[in-house]
Amino acid sequence: MGDGLATLAKGLGKDWDDTVVVVISEFGRTVHENGNGGTDHGHGNVVWVLGGPVRGGHVYGDWPGLAKAQLYQGRDLAVTTDYRTIFATILERHLGLDDRQLVQIFPGLPPARSNLSELLAG
């Protein structure tokens, strides 16, 4: 996947400066290994956001930690960020959509509770 994203960035050339790419999965993985040395499907996940306007090199969102008491059901990374707030931030900051338009796309969208407003430059 990394090679494909690097090829995309290189192929876009200067257009990469105005591009935002989001990589998201529909499931996470459990924190601890299972009996086969792998991990099972879990709740918490990561979203990659990359491109020219992205202020990279940071973890955005709320980090709950990996202590057993902080895990969802004692096994999964807790979900702390509604993925829709990430998309809404990009639509607002990068594509210039206003609150009325965002409500049409994401009815009932909860407000972002973290540093997502800092995700994109400008």
HELIX and SHEET records of a PDB file:
HELIX    1   1 GLY A    2  LEU A   12  1                                  11    
HELIX    2   2 GLY A   13  ASP A   18  5                                   6    
HELIX    3   3 LYS A   68  GLN A   70  5                                   3    
HELIX    4   4 TYR A   83  ARG A   93  1                                  11    
HELIX    5   5 ASP A   99  ILE A  105  1                                   7    
HELIX    6   6 LEU A  116  GLU A  118  5                                   3    
SHEET    1   A 2 VAL A  20  ILE A  24  0                                        
SHEET    2   A 2 VAL A  47  GLY A  51 -1                                        
SHEET    1   B 2 GLY A  28  ARG A  29  0                                        
SHEET    2   B 2 HIS A  41  GLY A  42 -1                                        
END                                                                             
